[in-house]
Amino acid sequence: MIGTVLLMIVIGIFAGIAGAILGLGGGIIVTPILTLACNLDIKYAIGASVVVVIATSSGSTIAYLKDEVLNLRVAMFLEIATTIGAVSGALLTGILKPQYLYILFGLLLLFSSFNMIRKLLNKNSSNLSHKNDPLAEKLRLNSSYYDKAENKKIDYQVENIPGGLSVMFGAGLASGLLGIGSGAFKVIAMDTFMKMPLKPSSATSNLMMGVTAAASATVYFFNGSILPYIAVPLALGILVGATLGSRIMQRLPARWIRICFVPVLFYIGLNMLIKGF
Amino acid sequence: MNNSKQTTKEEMNQIELVIGKILRIGVIISATIMMIGLLIFILTGKSGYSGNYHPSSFKEIFTGVTQLKSYAIMMVGIFCLILTPVLRVIVSIYSFYKEHDMLYVYITTFVLLVLIFSFFLGQ
């Protein structure tokens, strides 16, 4: 048991570092490790992963709040969709067969790796909206942020709110079902559908992940899916790893890390799929 | 619409800093409780329960904590960590209220209600 605890701390630190550098919640890294390498029942892996997502999100949002990058209005408005999705997802896991969870997770990993390739290919394309969306205006979602790299304040407008809301419901459902933060979906909802710039999208997604995960976490907590000797050392490791990772990130070119990570993600995704069939 | 502009940038910065601090305290408290539980578990080598069993209801966890059972303390730490995003939502309601942004006070309160609903659903 002590061996497991130490192993979990190490996995947590690794997932925290990798998560912070790659901008992924720790969940998408931890679940495959626990199920494929540690042979843990996917039900418990998902329970542990929910805790990991909350640790990642709560740890990193502190930094983002000071940077004023995140958009609290967008976050809370879209949380309506993600929390409802997350609660439904968490309840569905009790009904769904584990093999479907593996397949879903595998597909999600493949999707994330394609999404990373997409980001690598068009990294400078900016498709900011200049439309005046009446709904966005009514909800006061338009905002601005200070871009440190470009050294200026960037104003942005938000559009296609119904589209964003529906993707967010899906993101919430996936995160409730699989215990992940579904950061990739959240960023896509904001930057592709609602045309928000990438930096506020990922900062806002990070805040949202924790709230979404909290909506399903209590369901897992009370139904006994959260094993203390797995989740506690993982969460502590993640808190350390995420702090280290955010420091390392400032020195490393994220592009090269992504290039190395895509095949790994792809490989793990395939393995999960195979395990499902 | 005009109400939100009455709040100055500095006031908002102030509120954001307070939110940041509250969150940090929440994370530190839950990490400390988790660490205490983990240390007791490692030092005594006992979970306080037989086999792989772990407590998952409030009543069991509470009685376990009074008996200093390591798994019970670890579960309290996890529960506190789960509450940190909820804490963030509560603080956000306050900050929107400070901005006189009633629409977002309602929206965020709704999110809080879903979280509370999920809480009772789980039990």
Interface residues (C-beta under 8 A of the other chain):
Chain A: M1 I2 V5 V51 I54 A55 S57 S58 G59 T61 I62 L65 K66 E68 L72 R73 M76 F77 E79 I80 T83 I84 A86 V87 A90 L91 L139 R140 L207 G210 V211 A213 A214 A215 S216 A217 T218 V219 Y220 F221 F222 N223 G224 I226 L227 P228 Y229 A231 V232 P233 A235 L236 L239
Chain B: M1 S4 N13 E16 L17 I19 G20 L23 R24 G26 V27 A31 M34 M35 G37 L38 F41 I42 G45 S47 N52 H54 S56 S57 Y71 M74 M75 G77 I78 F79 L81 I82 L83 T84 P85 V86 R88 V89 S92 S95 F96 D101 L103 Y104 I107 T108 F110 V111 V114 L115 F117 S118 F119 L121 G122 Q123
